[in-house]
Amino acid sequence: MKNEKKNTEFEHFSSLANDWWSKNGKFKILHDIQPIRIKYILEALNKKNLNNTKILDIGCGGGLVSEGLSKIGGTVTGIDFIKENINVAKIHAKKNNLKINYFVKDFEKEKITSKYDVIIVLEVLEHLNTWEEFVRKIKLSLKKNGTLIISTINRNLVSKFLTLDIGENFLKLIPLNTHTFYKFIKPEELEQVLSSNNFENIKFKGLTYDALKLSWKLSENTKINYFCSCKIN
Ligand SMILES: C[S@@+](CC[C@H](N)C(=O)[O-])C[C@H]1O[C@@H](n2cnc3c(N)ncnc32)[C@H](O)[C@@H]1O
């Protein structure tokens, strides 16, 4: 049963692989929020650039965030369990003269031997069957004082309505069947699992849509999409 669900996620993202870099395509929202994500990451790390920072981007997809972080100096490794995603990411990075290490890897199954200053897990946890295990494993790949940065979706009726009913079914801003409500994660659940794995300095920020300015912004409202940053000692 678990494998069936994992295969469904796998097939879903495989079918979308060629659309990663299309700004008005299936991943339009991820392109729209790209500047906010980079801003959040720099703020969470309290840095102006990522020079001398070794970063692992888990579930990197077609490399949107890996490229953003590489452009500001990060030494980036991106992994994804879909070969087509990694192929798209490699070709795009080459075209842009960016040196990023991309590998086809299932983080749940493979051993990661290197240690990183920063691990990025954006829009991935809500697609997993056992995200708690994933978090436990991440800890092993972080250096002392390393930072983990996550973004995911809260689980409540408002997030269900806006993400699934409006975003996927009505406005079709997100490809149909991208999300499953019960896999969404409440910030308090994430906080509890992070704390029990000895992560410290756990902070949350919301990502909200400003309907007046027609743009995304960081906020204190974590009801729908949110970011989380924390450190391991
Ligand atoms: C919604 S996409 C997010 C992509 C990227 N992080 C971003 O936000 O632009 C989720 C990605 O996670 C990948 N993924 C899911 N489970 C994974 C696993 N166990 N190991 C590696 N990649 C995984 C999927 O293939 C997909 O590309």
The ligand as a MOL file (V3000), in Angstrom:
LIG
                    3D

  0  0  0     0  0            999 V3000
M  V30 BEGIN CTAB
M  V30 COUNTS 27 29 0 0 0
M  V30 BEGIN ATOM
M  V30 1 C 6.7480 19.6790 -5.3650 0
M  V30 2 S 8.2860 19.1410 -5.9580 0 CHG=1
M  V30 3 C 9.3370 20.3830 -5.2540 0
M  V30 4 C 10.5620 20.6380 -6.0650 0
M  V30 5 C 11.5350 21.6570 -5.4990 0
M  V30 6 N 11.9420 21.3560 -4.1480 0
M  V30 7 C 10.9380 23.0470 -5.5360 0
M  V30 8 O 10.2960 23.4170 -4.5500 0
M  V30 9 O 11.1010 23.7460 -6.5410 0 CHG=-1
M  V30 10 C 8.6960 17.7300 -4.9550 0
M  V30 11 C 9.9230 17.0060 -5.4710 0
M  V30 12 O 10.3720 16.0650 -4.5000 0
M  V30 13 C 10.8710 14.9330 -5.1680 0
M  V30 14 N 10.8970 13.8110 -4.1990 0
M  V30 15 C 9.8560 13.3000 -3.5140 0
M  V30 16 N 10.2630 12.2970 -2.7160 0
M  V30 17 C 11.5950 12.1700 -2.8870 0
M  V30 18 C 12.5930 11.2960 -2.3350 0
M  V30 19 N 12.2660 10.3460 -1.4690 0
M  V30 20 N 13.8900 11.4660 -2.6930 0
M  V30 21 C 14.2190 12.4310 -3.6010 0
M  V30 22 N 13.3150 13.2650 -4.1800 0
M  V30 23 C 12.0170 13.1440 -3.8260 0
M  V30 24 C 9.9040 14.7720 -6.3480 0
M  V30 25 O 10.4430 14.0130 -7.3890 0
M  V30 26 C 9.6760 16.2290 -6.7620 0
M  V30 27 O 10.6000 16.6430 -7.7290 0
M  V30 END ATOM
M  V30 BEGIN BOND
M  V30 1 1 1 2
M  V30 2 1 2 3
M  V30 3 1 2 10
M  V30 4 1 3 4
M  V30 5 1 4 5
M  V30 6 1 5 6
M  V30 7 1 5 7
M  V30 8 2 7 8
M  V30 9 1 7 9
M  V30 10 1 10 11
M  V30 11 1 11 12
M  V30 12 1 11 26
M  V30 13 1 12 13
M  V30 14 1 13 14
M  V30 15 1 13 24
M  V30 16 1 14 15
M  V30 17 1 14 23
M  V30 18 2 15 16
M  V30 19 1 16 17
M  V30 20 1 17 18
M  V30 21 2 17 23
M  V30 22 1 18 19
M  V30 23 2 18 20
M  V30 24 1 20 21
M  V30 25 2 21 22
M  V30 26 1 22 23
M  V30 27 1 24 25
M  V30 28 1 24 26
M  V30 29 1 26 27
M  V30 END BOND
M  V30 END CTAB
M  END
